[in-house]
Amino acid sequence: MMIEHEIYMKRCLQLAKNGLGTTYPNPLVGSVIVHKGKIIGEGWHKKAGEPHAEVNAINSVKNKELLSESTIYVNLEPCSHFGKTPPCANLIIEHKIPKVVIGCMDSFSEVAGKGIEKLTHAGCKVTLNVLEKECLEINKRFFTFHNKKRPYIILKWAETADGFIAPLVNDSKSSIAISNPYSRQLVHKYRTEEQAILVGTNTVLNDNPNLDARDWFGKNPTRVILDRTHKIPVDYNIKNKKTPTIIFSEEENCLNSENCIYEFSIFDTHLIENILNNLFKKNIQSVIIEGGTYTLQQFIDTNLWDEARIFISEDYGVEGIKKPDFNFIPNQKVKIKNNQLNRYINYD
């Protein structure tokens, strides 16, 4: 029976991944309904404020009379509270679904076992922790946010074979091509999966980046910029008003404009913690840090990172800005033409 449960839970996880980048601040959830060994309904949560996975799965069942003889699978504990949508636990009970198989509990305080308790009290047979590790992994952003009270943090940079990330002088205001076109497209895909992207002042001044996802389909992340002394000119791309932008500065008289807000912060040893606290209060669950070396090093040195993705070129660069000091063993290596992507994990 457990092997059968795992097969359907894997399908829940497949469905849940369809919502990556669009469900924030909600988690990724997929649901499958099985009747006598056959899937009769399935669904996933597509966007915050829209129906949850269990609702979509139940609505997809053509013959609702079969629900009273079925098992519903879901990778995360069904909600039990009224938010923008009604509780999913109530809907399961209403349709008299007798068996509920759950991948992992929801640590969010509004749920946290209450959904399981409600289902059990109503007479449902509840099976817990099927593929629990995989179910926790898919919602690593959601759980990090609620358990650690900060966004999930991804470090990302590209470096030459001899360890440089940029030239010393960049007159063209365009970044050097360390990453090949396939790696760059993958980076843009990554950007659509996270809520925010963060860089320091020099990265903006040297590269004048858009920090968007123009080479992939999806939503652009909120831009987070560190600009201590308000150096970045008004005509730079990060101030183009196309994407929500948050700029941290020590200047107190900066004026907010359309899609661009300033946040006052002292640039001291507590800067990184203060930024993360601010993003947490703004309900931002994940952020990808893309440079430069000094900014990345601050996150590394304070051990405030969950994952790192480093693109390494086979080519050697001219002498320039050295990569961050980062001495860890990669968990995964992927070859992308003349680039290698090393992925590192910094959580249990």
C-alpha positions, 0 to 999 in steps of 0.5 A: 500500500505504501508503494501505491501511496508513493506513486500518487504522491509523486504525481502530486509533486509533479502537479505542484511544480507547475505553480513555481513562481506564481503561487507566492506567498502560498506554497506549492501544492498538487492533489490527486483523487483515486478511485479503485486504482484509477485517477479520477481527478487532479489539480494544483494551486496556480495562483494566490487568491485562486482555488487551492489544489484540493478544490481544483482536484475535486472540481475536476471529478466528473462523477462526484458520487465516486468521491465518497469511495475515493482517496485524496492525495495532497503533498501538504496538509490541507488548510483549515482556516478561512483566508482568501479561499475557504478551508480545504479540509472542510471541502474534503469533509463536505464531499465525504472523502473517506481517506486522505493521504498527506505528504507533510504537515504545514508548519504555517501557524494558521494550519500546523496540524489543525487540518489533520485534526479536523479531518480525523475528528470528522472520521477521515482515515488520514495517512501522514508523511508519505514522501515527506522529504520530497514534500518538504523539499518542494516547499523549501522557500515556504518553510524557510520563510515561516520557520526561520522568519526570513526569505529563502536565499540563493547565491548566484554568480558566473566566473571564469576558469581562473576565478574572475567574475568581471573585468576591473574596468567596464567602459561599455556598461555591459557585462562580459559574457562568462555565461553562454546563451544556454546558461543565461537562459537558465538564469532567467528561468531561475529569476521567474521562480524567485520573488526577488533579486538582489545586487549591490551598487557597483554591479548596477553602476558597472553593468546597468542590468535590467535584472528581469527574465526577458529570456524566459516566460514568467514574472519578473522578480522584485528588484532589491538594490543596495545603494548606500549613498544614492549613487545610481543615476535616475536613467539607469535600467533598475529605475525604469519603473517596469518592475517593482524595485526596492532600494536600500540607502543611508540617505534619508531624503530619497523620494519614492516614485512609481514602482520604486521605493526607498528603504532607509538602512544603516550599512553596518554589520547588521545590514544583511539581517536588517534587509532580510527582516525588511523583506520578511515583513514585505512577505517576500519568501525568496531572493536570489543574490546575483552580485557583486563579490562584496555583496555575495561575500557578506551573505557567505560570511554570515552564513545567511544562504540556503543554496548557491548556483555557480556557473564556471566557464572553461575560458580564462578572463583578463585580470579583474574582480575576483570571485567570492571566497567560497570553499564548499563541495558542490552537491551537484555538477551539470555541464552546459556546453562550455559552462559547468553549473555547480549547485550547493545546498546549505540546509538539512 
